[in-house]
């Protein structure tokens, strides 16, 4: 799934790590994942500034570990298309395909935490 990052204007830094100015914040999807509705993320209008995009990539569990390369084509209005190289590093492990809800309250943590840590979930 492809998203465009929308910028928000920070008028006052919230802490010593922040700064005033434009910061990428909201991720606007190309298509709403729940209702299937098209959003207004694209085409992205970029005039005299940069644009930030976020792509969710699915890596099949059987994909071998290592560096994998692909090409991404970007179409710029009024210009020729450009092809960019994308490199993805796949690590030699797979994440669970579904989440494992873990209830960690002081009453149940002595039972569920060892189960979670043992990878039973």
C-alpha positions as CSV (number, residue, x, y, z in Angstrom):
1,X,0.0,0.0,0.0
2,X,1.3,3.4,-0.9
3,X,0.8,6.5,1.2
4,X,1.6,10.2,0.9
5,X,2.8,12.0,4.0
6,X,0.9,15.3,4.7
7,X,2.8,18.0,6.5
8,X,1.7,19.9,9.6
9,X,3.1,23.3,10.5
10,X,4.6,23.2,14.0
11,X,4.4,26.7,15.5
12,X,6.1,25.9,18.8
13,X,8.4,23.0,19.5
14,X,7.1,20.7,22.2
15,X,10.5,19.7,23.5
16,X,14.2,20.2,22.9
17,X,14.2,17.6,20.1
18,X,11.5,19.3,18.1
19,X,11.6,22.4,15.9
20,X,9.2,24.9,14.4
21,X,8.2,24.5,10.7
22,X,6.7,21.8,8.5
23,X,6.9,18.2,9.6
24,X,5.6,15.1,7.8
25,X,2.9,13.6,9.9
26,X,-0.3,12.1,8.6
27,X,-0.1,9.2,6.1
28,X,-2.8,9.4,3.5
29,X,-3.4,6.1,1.7
30,X,-4.1,5.8,-2.0
31,X,-7.2,3.8,-1.1
32,X,-8.8,3.4,2.3
33,X,-8.0,-0.1,3.5
34,X,-11.3,-0.6,5.4
35,X,-13.9,0.9,3.0
36,X,-12.0,0.7,-0.3
37,X,-12.6,4.4,-1.0
38,X,-10.1,6.3,-3.0
39,X,-8.4,9.1,-1.0
40,X,-6.9,12.3,-2.3
41,X,-3.3,11.3,-1.8
42,X,-2.5,11.1,-5.5
43,X,-1.5,12.7,-7.7
44,X,0.8,14.5,-5.3
45,X,1.3,18.1,-6.1
46,X,4.8,19.2,-5.3
47,X,5.9,22.6,-6.2
48,X,9.3,23.9,-5.0
49,X,9.5,21.4,-2.1
50,X,9.9,17.8,-1.4
51,X,7.4,15.0,-1.0
52,X,7.4,12.1,1.4
53,X,5.9,8.7,0.5
54,X,5.5,5.6,2.6
55,X,5.2,2.1,1.0
56,X,4.1,-1.0,2.9
57,X,5.8,-4.0,1.4
58,X,4.7,-7.6,1.8
59,X,7.6,-10.0,2.0
60,X,6.5,-13.7,1.6
61,X,7.8,-16.0,4.4
62,X,9.6,-18.1,1.9
63,X,11.7,-15.1,0.6
64,X,15.4,-15.9,1.0
65,X,17.4,-13.6,3.3
66,X,19.6,-11.0,1.7
67,X,19.4,-7.9,-0.4
68,X,16.7,-7.8,-3.1
69,X,16.5,-5.1,-5.7
70,X,13.5,-3.7,-7.6
71,X,12.7,-0.7,-9.8
72,X,10.2,2.0,-8.9
73,X,8.9,4.2,-11.7
74,X,7.9,7.8,-10.8
75,X,5.9,9.9,-13.2
76,X,6.3,13.6,-12.9
77,X,3.7,15.8,-14.6
78,X,5.3,17.6,-17.5
79,X,8.5,15.7,-17.3
80,X,9.7,12.3,-18.4
81,X,9.2,9.4,-16.0
82,X,12.1,8.4,-13.8
83,X,13.1,4.9,-12.7
84,X,14.6,4.6,-9.2
85,X,16.3,1.6,-7.7
86,X,14.9,0.2,-4.5
87,X,16.9,-2.1,-2.3
88,X,15.2,-4.1,0.4
89,X,17.2,-6.2,3.0
90,X,15.3,-9.3,4.1
91,X,16.4,-10.9,7.3
92,X,16.4,-14.6,8.0
93,X,13.3,-14.8,10.2
94,X,9.6,-14.5,9.8
95,X,7.1,-12.5,11.9
96,X,3.9,-14.1,13.1
97,X,1.1,-13.8,10.5
98,X,-1.4,-12.9,13.2
99,X,-1.0,-11.0,16.4
100,X,-1.0,-12.7,19.7
101,X,-2.9,-10.6,22.3
102,X,-1.2,-10.7,25.6
103,X,-2.9,-9.6,28.8
104,X,-0.2,-8.2,31.1
105,X,-1.9,-7.3,34.3
106,X,-0.3,-8.0,37.7
107,X,-2.7,-10.9,38.3
108,X,-2.1,-12.8,35.0
109,X,1.4,-11.8,34.0
110,X,3.0,-14.7,35.8
111,X,0.9,-17.1,33.6
112,X,0.8,-15.3,30.2
113,X,4.3,-13.7,30.1
114,X,6.1,-17.1,30.2
115,X,3.8,-18.4,27.4
116,X,4.4,-15.3,25.3
117,X,8.2,-15.5,25.9
118,X,8.2,-19.2,24.9
119,X,6.7,-18.4,21.6
120,X,3.5,-20.5,22.1
121,X,1.2,-17.6,21.0
